[in-house]
């Protein structure tokens, strides 16, 4: 079963996307912070896709760390149309407003392309 990290302090985004992905037999883990990503990786949990709320990029997720992660797995950044974060190489930007279904569809497209 593929694993997807959903990283956001916004619990509504995190829980709604996790529920949608789990309905599609994808193991979606809700994470709040960069520390949570590090802990999951240290436990040997390797994601196939990472979905990150761009608000986290302002808090504690170093852009270099995200760029390095994006070299290994698909990273989708949910970003503001009005105040977008500076682009991060190798990531895919999804502009708000966006539905949970649209985000899930992009995750599924990446999983399918990777053969998951």
MODELLER restraints for C-alpha pairs under 7 A, 6 or more apart:
rsr = mdl.restraints
at = mdl.atoms
rsr.add(forms.Gaussian(group=physical.xy_distance, feature=features.Distance(at['CA:1:A'], at['CA:26:A']), mean=6.08, stdev=0.5))
rsr.add(forms.Gaussian(group=physical.xy_distance, feature=features.Distance(at['CA:1:A'], at['CA:27:A']), mean=6.46, stdev=0.5))
rsr.add(forms.Gaussian(group=physical.xy_distance, feature=features.Distance(at['CA:2:A'], at['CA:26:A']), mean=5.62, stdev=0.5))
rsr.add(forms.Gaussian(group=physical.xy_distance, feature=features.Distance(at['CA:2:A'], at['CA:27:A']), mean=6.04, stdev=0.5))
rsr.add(forms.Gaussian(group=physical.xy_distance, feature=features.Distance(at['CA:2:A'], at['CA:48:A']), mean=6.08, stdev=0.5))
rsr.add(forms.Gaussian(group=physical.xy_distance, feature=features.Distance(at['CA:2:A'], at['CA:116:A']), mean=6.34, stdev=0.5))
rsr.add(forms.Gaussian(group=physical.xy_distance, feature=features.Distance(at['CA:3:A'], at['CA:26:A']), mean=6.27, stdev=0.5))
rsr.add(forms.Gaussian(group=physical.xy_distance, feature=features.Distance(at['CA:3:A'], at['CA:27:A']), mean=4.73, stdev=0.5))
rsr.add(forms.Gaussian(group=physical.xy_distance, feature=features.Distance(at['CA:3:A'], at['CA:28:A']), mean=5.72, stdev=0.5))
rsr.add(forms.Gaussian(group=physical.xy_distance, feature=features.Distance(at['CA:3:A'], at['CA:46:A']), mean=7.00, stdev=0.5))
rsr.add(forms.Gaussian(group=physical.xy_distance, feature=features.Distance(at['CA:3:A'], at['CA:47:A']), mean=4.71, stdev=0.5))
rsr.add(forms.Gaussian(group=physical.xy_distance, feature=features.Distance(at['CA:3:A'], at['CA:48:A']), mean=5.61, stdev=0.5))
rsr.add(forms.Gaussian(group=physical.xy_distance, feature=features.Distance(at['CA:4:A'], at['CA:27:A']), mean=6.23, stdev=0.5))
rsr.add(forms.Gaussian(group=physical.xy_distance, feature=features.Distance(at['CA:4:A'], at['CA:28:A']), mean=4.66, stdev=0.5))
rsr.add(forms.Gaussian(group=physical.xy_distance, feature=features.Distance(at['CA:4:A'], at['CA:29:A']), mean=6.17, stdev=0.5))
rsr.add(forms.Gaussian(group=physical.xy_distance, feature=features.Distance(at['CA:4:A'], at['CA:47:A']), mean=5.18, stdev=0.5))
rsr.add(forms.Gaussian(group=physical.xy_distance, feature=features.Distance(at['CA:4:A'], at['CA:48:A']), mean=5.87, stdev=0.5))
rsr.add(forms.Gaussian(group=physical.xy_distance, feature=features.Distance(at['CA:4:A'], at['CA:49:A']), mean=4.94, stdev=0.5))
rsr.add(forms.Gaussian(group=physical.xy_distance, feature=features.Distance(at['CA:4:A'], at['CA:50:A']), mean=5.62, stdev=0.5))
rsr.add(forms.Gaussian(group=physical.xy_distance, feature=features.Distance(at['CA:5:A'], at['CA:28:A']), mean=5.88, stdev=0.5))
rsr.add(forms.Gaussian(group=physical.xy_distance, feature=features.Distance(at['CA:5:A'], at['CA:29:A']), mean=5.00, stdev=0.5))
rsr.add(forms.Gaussian(group=physical.xy_distance, feature=features.Distance(at['CA:5:A'], at['CA:30:A']), mean=6.19, stdev=0.5))
rsr.add(forms.Gaussian(group=physical.xy_distance, feature=features.Distance(at['CA:5:A'], at['CA:31:A']), mean=6.75, stdev=0.5))
rsr.add(forms.Gaussian(group=physical.xy_distance, feature=features.Distance(at['CA:5:A'], at['CA:47:A']), mean=6.28, stdev=0.5))
rsr.add(forms.Gaussian(group=physical.xy_distance, feature=features.Distance(at['CA:5:A'], at['CA:49:A']), mean=6.57, stdev=0.5))
rsr.add(forms.Gaussian(group=physical.xy_distance, feature=features.Distance(at['CA:5:A'], at['CA:50:A']), mean=4.71, stdev=0.5))
rsr.add(forms.Gaussian(group=physical.xy_distance, feature=features.Distance(at['CA:5:A'], at['CA:51:A']), mean=6.09, stdev=0.5))
rsr.add(forms.Gaussian(group=physical.xy_distance, feature=features.Distance(at['CA:6:A'], at['CA:14:A']), mean=5.98, stdev=0.5))
rsr.add(forms.Gaussian(group=physical.xy_distance, feature=features.Distance(at['CA:6:A'], at['CA:28:A']), mean=6.78, stdev=0.5))
rsr.add(forms.Gaussian(group=physical.xy_distance, feature=features.Distance(at['CA:6:A'], at['CA:29:A']), mean=5.99, stdev=0.5))
rsr.add(forms.Gaussian(group=physical.xy_distance, feature=features.Distance(at['CA:6:A'], at['CA:30:A']), mean=4.90, stdev=0.5))
rsr.add(forms.Gaussian(group=physical.xy_distance, feature=features.Distance(at['CA:6:A'], at['CA:31:A']), mean=5.88, stdev=0.5))
rsr.add(forms.Gaussian(group=physical.xy_distance, feature=features.Distance(at['CA:6:A'], at['CA:50:A']), mean=6.16, stdev=0.5))
rsr.add(forms.Gaussian(group=physical.xy_distance, feature=features.Distance(at['CA:6:A'], at['CA:51:A']), mean=4.87, stdev=0.5))
rsr.add(forms.Gaussian(group=physical.xy_distance, feature=features.Distance(at['CA:6:A'], at['CA:52:A']), mean=6.18, stdev=0.5))
rsr.add(forms.Gaussian(group=physical.xy_distance, feature=features.Distance(at['CA:7:A'], at['CA:14:A']), mean=6.93, stdev=0.5))
rsr.add(forms.Gaussian(group=physical.xy_distance, feature=features.Distance(at['CA:7:A'], at['CA:30:A']), mean=6.15, stdev=0.5))
rsr.add(forms.Gaussian(group=physical.xy_distance, feature=features.Distance(at['CA:7:A'], at['CA:31:A']), mean=4.69, stdev=0.5))
rsr.add(forms.Gaussian(group=physical.xy_distance, feature=features.Distance(at['CA:7:A'], at['CA:32:A']), mean=5.40, stdev=0.5))
rsr.add(forms.Gaussian(group=physical.xy_distance, feature=features.Distance(at['CA:7:A'], at['CA:33:A']), mean=6.65, stdev=0.5))
rsr.add(forms.Gaussian(group=physical.xy_distance, feature=features.Distance(at['CA:7:A'], at['CA:51:A']), mean=6.06, stdev=0.5))
rsr.add(forms.Gaussian(group=physical.xy_distance, feature=features.Distance(at['CA:7:A'], at['CA:52:A']), mean=4.76, stdev=0.5))
rsr.add(forms.Gaussian(group=physical.xy_distance, feature=features.Distance(at['CA:7:A'], at['CA:53:A']), mean=6.23, stdev=0.5))
rsr.add(forms.Gaussian(group=physical.xy_distance, feature=features.Distance(at['CA:8:A'], at['CA:14:A']), mean=6.11, stdev=0.5))
rsr.add(forms.Gaussian(group=physical.xy_distance, feature=features.Distance(at['CA:8:A'], at['CA:31:A']), mean=6.45, stdev=0.5))
rsr.add(forms.Gaussian(group=physical.xy_distance, feature=features.Distance(at['CA:8:A'], at['CA:32:A']), mean=4.99, stdev=0.5))
rsr.add(forms.Gaussian(group=physical.xy_distance, feature=features.Distance(at['CA:8:A'], at['CA:52:A']), mean=6.29, stdev=0.5))
rsr.add(forms.Gaussian(group=physical.xy_distance, feature=features.Distance(at['CA:8:A'], at['CA:53:A']), mean=5.21, stdev=0.5))
rsr.add(forms.Gaussian(group=physical.xy_distance, feature=features.Distance(at['CA:8:A'], at['CA:56:A']), mean=6.41, stdev=0.5))
rsr.add(forms.Gaussian(group=physical.xy_distance, feature=features.Distance(at['CA:9:A'], at['CA:32:A']), mean=4.82, stdev=0.5))
rsr.add(forms.Gaussian(group=physical.xy_distance, feature=features.Distance(at['CA:14:A'], at['CA:30:A']), mean=5.71, stdev=0.5))
rsr.add(forms.Gaussian(group=physical.xy_distance, feature=features.Distance(at['CA:16:A'], at['CA:100:A']), mean=6.93, stdev=0.5))
rsr.add(forms.Gaussian(group=physical.xy_distance, feature=features.Distance(at['CA:17:A'], at['CA:100:A']), mean=5.76, stdev=0.5))
rsr.add(forms.Gaussian(group=physical.xy_distance, feature=features.Distance(at['CA:17:A'], at['CA:104:A']), mean=6.97, stdev=0.5))
rsr.add(forms.Gaussian(group=physical.xy_distance, feature=features.Distance(at['CA:18:A'], at['CA:28:A']), mean=5.17, stdev=0.5))
rsr.add(forms.Gaussian(group=physical.xy_distance, feature=features.Distance(at['CA:18:A'], at['CA:29:A']), mean=6.83, stdev=0.5))
rsr.add(forms.Gaussian(group=physical.xy_distance, feature=features.Distance(at['CA:18:A'], at['CA:30:A']), mean=6.77, stdev=0.5))
rsr.add(forms.Gaussian(group=physical.xy_distance, feature=features.Distance(at['CA:20:A'], at['CA:104:A']), mean=6.97, stdev=0.5))
rsr.add(forms.Gaussian(group=physical.xy_distance, feature=features.Distance(at['CA:21:A'], at['CA:28:A']), mean=6.30, stdev=0.5))
rsr.add(forms.Gaussian(group=physical.xy_distance, feature=features.Distance(at['CA:21:A'], at['CA:104:A']), mean=6.41, stdev=0.5))
rsr.add(forms.Gaussian(group=physical.xy_distance, feature=features.Distance(at['CA:22:A'], at['CA:28:A']), mean=6.33, stdev=0.5))
rsr.add(forms.Gaussian(group=physical.xy_distance, feature=features.Distance(at['CA:31:A'], at['CA:37:A']), mean=6.89, stdev=0.5))
rsr.add(forms.Gaussian(group=physical.xy_distance, feature=features.Distance(at['CA:34:A'], at['CA:60:A']), mean=6.30, stdev=0.5))
rsr.add(forms.Gaussian(group=physical.xy_distance, feature=features.Distance(at['CA:34:A'], at['CA:61:A']), mean=5.29, stdev=0.5))
rsr.add(forms.Gaussian(group=physical.xy_distance, feature=features.Distance(at['CA:48:A'], at['CA:73:A']), mean=5.70, stdev=0.5))
rsr.add(forms.Gaussian(group=physical.xy_distance, feature=features.Distance(at['CA:48:A'], at['CA:74:A']), mean=6.76, stdev=0.5))
rsr.add(forms.Gaussian(group=physical.xy_distance, feature=features.Distance(at['CA:48:A'], at['CA:111:A']), mean=6.93, stdev=0.5))
rsr.add(forms.Gaussian(group=physical.xy_distance, feature=features.Distance(at['CA:49:A'], at['CA:73:A']), mean=5.75, stdev=0.5))
rsr.add(forms.Gaussian(group=physical.xy_distance, feature=features.Distance(at['CA:49:A'], at['CA:74:A']), mean=4.81, stdev=0.5))
rsr.add(forms.Gaussian(group=physical.xy_distance, feature=features.Distance(at['CA:49:A'], at['CA:75:A']), mean=5.86, stdev=0.5))
rsr.add(forms.Gaussian(group=physical.xy_distance, feature=features.Distance(at['CA:49:A'], at['CA:107:A']), mean=6.77, stdev=0.5))
rsr.add(forms.Gaussian(group=physical.xy_distance, feature=features.Distance(at['CA:50:A'], at['CA:74:A']), mean=6.28, stdev=0.5))
rsr.add(forms.Gaussian(group=physical.xy_distance, feature=features.Distance(at['CA:50:A'], at['CA:75:A']), mean=4.74, stdev=0.5))
rsr.add(forms.Gaussian(group=physical.xy_distance, feature=features.Distance(at['CA:50:A'], at['CA:76:A']), mean=6.18, stdev=0.5))
rsr.add(forms.Gaussian(group=physical.xy_distance, feature=features.Distance(at['CA:51:A'], at['CA:75:A']), mean=5.89, stdev=0.5))
rsr.add(forms.Gaussian(group=physical.xy_distance, feature=features.Distance(at['CA:51:A'], at['CA:76:A']), mean=4.74, stdev=0.5))
rsr.add(forms.Gaussian(group=physical.xy_distance, feature=features.Distance(at['CA:51:A'], at['CA:77:A']), mean=5.97, stdev=0.5))
rsr.add(forms.Gaussian(group=physical.xy_distance, feature=features.Distance(at['CA:52:A'], at['CA:76:A']), mean=6.17, stdev=0.5))
rsr.add(forms.Gaussian(group=physical.xy_distance, feature=features.Distance(at['CA:52:A'], at['CA:77:A']), mean=4.89, stdev=0.5))
rsr.add(forms.Gaussian(group=physical.xy_distance, feature=features.Distance(at['CA:52:A'], at['CA:78:A']), mean=6.12, stdev=0.5))
rsr.add(forms.Gaussian(group=physical.xy_distance, feature=features.Distance(at['CA:53:A'], at['CA:77:A']), mean=5.88, stdev=0.5))
rsr.add(forms.Gaussian(group=physical.xy_distance, feature=features.Distance(at['CA:53:A'], at['CA:78:A']), mean=4.90, stdev=0.5))
rsr.add(forms.Gaussian(group=physical.xy_distance, feature=features.Distance(at['CA:53:A'], at['CA:79:A']), mean=6.63, stdev=0.5))
rsr.add(forms.Gaussian(group=physical.xy_distance, feature=features.Distance(at['CA:54:A'], at['CA:77:A']), mean=5.88, stdev=0.5))
rsr.add(forms.Gaussian(group=physical.xy_distance, feature=features.Distance(at['CA:54:A'], at['CA:78:A']), mean=5.61, stdev=0.5))
rsr.add(forms.Gaussian(group=physical.xy_distance, feature=features.Distance(at['CA:54:A'], at['CA:79:A']), mean=5.08, stdev=0.5))
rsr.add(forms.Gaussian(group=physical.xy_distance, feature=features.Distance(at['CA:54:A'], at['CA:85:A']), mean=6.61, stdev=0.5))
rsr.add(forms.Gaussian(group=physical.xy_distance, feature=features.Distance(at['CA:57:A'], at['CA:63:A']), mean=6.88, stdev=0.5))
rsr.add(forms.Gaussian(group=physical.xy_distance, feature=features.Distance(at['CA:63:A'], at['CA:88:A']), mean=6.77, stdev=0.5))
rsr.add(forms.Gaussian(group=physical.xy_distance, feature=features.Distance(at['CA:67:A'], at['CA:88:A']), mean=6.08, stdev=0.5))
rsr.add(forms.Gaussian(group=physical.xy_distance, feature=features.Distance(at['CA:67:A'], at['CA:89:A']), mean=5.84, stdev=0.5))
rsr.add(forms.Gaussian(group=physical.xy_distance, feature=features.Distance(at['CA:67:A'], at['CA:90:A']), mean=6.60, stdev=0.5))
rsr.add(forms.Gaussian(group=physical.xy_distance, feature=features.Distance(at['CA:70:A'], at['CA:90:A']), mean=5.61, stdev=0.5))
rsr.add(forms.Gaussian(group=physical.xy_distance, feature=features.Distance(at['CA:70:A'], at['CA:91:A']), mean=6.01, stdev=0.5))
rsr.add(forms.Gaussian(group=physical.xy_distance, feature=features.Distance(at['CA:71:A'], at['CA:90:A']), mean=6.59, stdev=0.5))
rsr.add(forms.Gaussian(group=physical.xy_distance, feature=features.Distance(at['CA:74:A'], at['CA:91:A']), mean=6.87, stdev=0.5))
rsr.add(forms.Gaussian(group=physical.xy_distance, feature=features.Distance(at['CA:74:A'], at['CA:110:A']), mean=6.85, stdev=0.5))
rsr.add(forms.Gaussian(group=physical.xy_distance, feature=features.Distance(at['CA:75:A'], at['CA:91:A']), mean=5.06, stdev=0.5))
rsr.add(forms.Gaussian(group=physical.xy_distance, feature=features.Distance(at['CA:75:A'], at['CA:92:A']), mean=6.29, stdev=0.5))
rsr.add(forms.Gaussian(group=physical.xy_distance, feature=features.Distance(at['CA:76:A'], at['CA:91:A']), mean=5.84, stdev=0.5))
rsr.add(forms.Gaussian(group=physical.xy_distance, feature=features.Distance(at['CA:76:A'], at['CA:92:A']), mean=4.79, stdev=0.5))
rsr.add(forms.Gaussian(group=physical.xy_distance, feature=features.Distance(at['CA:76:A'], at['CA:93:A']), mean=5.89, stdev=0.5))
rsr.add(forms.Gaussian(group=physical.xy_distance, feature=features.Distance(at['CA:76:A'], at['CA:94:A']), mean=6.85, stdev=0.5))
rsr.add(forms.Gaussian(group=physical.xy_distance, feature=features.Distance(at['CA:77:A'], at['CA:91:A']), mean=6.86, stdev=0.5))
rsr.add(forms.Gaussian(group=physical.xy_distance, feature=features.Distance(at['CA:77:A'], at['CA:92:A']), mean=6.07, stdev=0.5))
rsr.add(forms.Gaussian(group=physical.xy_distance, feature=features.Distance(at['CA:77:A'], at['CA:93:A']), mean=4.85, stdev=0.5))
rsr.add(forms.Gaussian(group=physical.xy_distance, feature=features.Distance(at['CA:77:A'], at['CA:94:A']), mean=5.95, stdev=0.5))
rsr.add(forms.Gaussian(group=physical.xy_distance, feature=features.Distance(at['CA:78:A'], at['CA:93:A']), mean=6.10, stdev=0.5))
rsr.add(forms.Gaussian(group=physical.xy_distance, feature=features.Distance(at['CA:78:A'], at['CA:94:A']), mean=4.81, stdev=0.5))
rsr.add(forms.Gaussian(group=physical.xy_distance, feature=features.Distance(at['CA:78:A'], at['CA:95:A']), mean=5.98, stdev=0.5))
rsr.add(forms.Gaussian(group=physical.xy_distance, feature=features.Distance(at['CA:78:A'], at['CA:96:A']), mean=6.85, stdev=0.5))
rsr.add(forms.Gaussian(group=physical.xy_distance, feature=features.Distance(at['CA:79:A'], at['CA:85:A']), mean=6.80, stdev=0.5))
rsr.add(forms.Gaussian(group=physical.xy_distance, feature=features.Distance(at['CA:79:A'], at['CA:93:A']), mean=6.50, stdev=0.5))
rsr.add(forms.Gaussian(group=physical.xy_distance, feature=features.Distance(at['CA:79:A'], at['CA:94:A']), mean=5.93, stdev=0.5))
rsr.add(forms.Gaussian(group=physical.xy_distance, feature=features.Distance(at['CA:79:A'], at['CA:95:A']), mean=5.03, stdev=0.5))
rsr.add(forms.Gaussian(group=physical.xy_distance, feature=features.Distance(at['CA:79:A'], at['CA:96:A']), mean=5.99, stdev=0.5))
rsr.add(forms.Gaussian(group=physical.xy_distance, feature=features.Distance(at['CA:80:A'], at['CA:95:A']), mean=5.80, stdev=0.5))
rsr.add(forms.Gaussian(group=physical.xy_distance, feature=features.Distance(at['CA:80:A'], at['CA:96:A']), mean=5.32, stdev=0.5))
rsr.add(forms.Gaussian(group=physical.xy_distance, feature=features.Distance(at['CA:81:A'], at['CA:95:A']), mean=5.58, stdev=0.5))
rsr.add(forms.Gaussian(group=physical.xy_distance, feature=features.Distance(at['CA:81:A'], at['CA:96:A']), mean=5.82, stdev=0.5))
